Amino acid sequence: MRRSSTFARQVLLVRVGRRDGDLHATDVAPPERRYADRQRRRYGLDRLSRPTLGVGRAEIEAVMPISPAMPPMAHADEASARSIPLLPGERTLARRMKFGLVNACTIASLMLGMLAIFLAMQGEVRIAALCLIACVGFDGLDGALARRLGVASPFGAQMDSLADMCSFGLAAPVVVYASLAGSVSTAAAAVACALVAACAAIRLARFNVSPKDGRFFCGVPTTMAAAVLAVTVAIGLPVPGAVLVAGVALLAFAMVSSFPYAKLARLVKLPPWLWLAPVVGALVDIRLTFALIVVGYLVSGPVLWLRQRRTA
């Protein structure tokens, strides 16, 4: 305020001095004069230096704001930032309720991920794995509802990404780490689970800024990786601990790979007879069938990549 009033007083003195011959431009201190010149040019007050105009203090304050530290554009930017709606389009009560329902599914996935962490810390690893499977269900539900109800928004996309990082990038490796306790060295389990967290963060950030492909994923999605880890813990896959650690690390690197992996919508469109073998295998030995399906899906990425390279 003191600096602004000083500027206004100097402008008036310069104006009066030029008209009456009492004061010259050299009477003003150089730093303050430079500041005054910048402010006049910035707010269009160059006309104040014309001797034919009689401009008073009220007119100066009407043109220039009191505080030079907060120009009018800053107020405009702040107002526009506050006016950006979370839900684009018509903001009726029905659409707001739909929007709230979709985000409630996202919050449910986040809360289940937190619950999985707490259960894993208490040693309830299988129940924690079931919570992760429920997270996968809610994660797919919120996106489907948003598209079906017509309330998809950038806010919802960012909320979904943050919830995925908590549920699939943090809760999933914590549950896996708790399940590996006692079967492998602590350092090996910690490194493998840390790779899952780091690769999940890279994968989600890359997905947010990359163009979307309607046919394939670029790398294994975090949701599918977390589902594989959760089911592995839930069914108690009978493999050595070292193999499990290697599998966890391989799955982490698969998330940040550039291999194309088919989306679930394309897998559902496969011929019905192809689904007969997994169903029969699950009835015979669900663990072996699950392991074969996971290995087959991971191998499909490099196979599709080689096929695209040959046809290119």
Summary of the structure (lengths in Angstrom):
residues: 312
radius of gyration: 31.7
end to end distance: 67.1
largest distance: 105.8
contacts: 917
relative contact order: 0.07
helix: 75%
strand: 3%
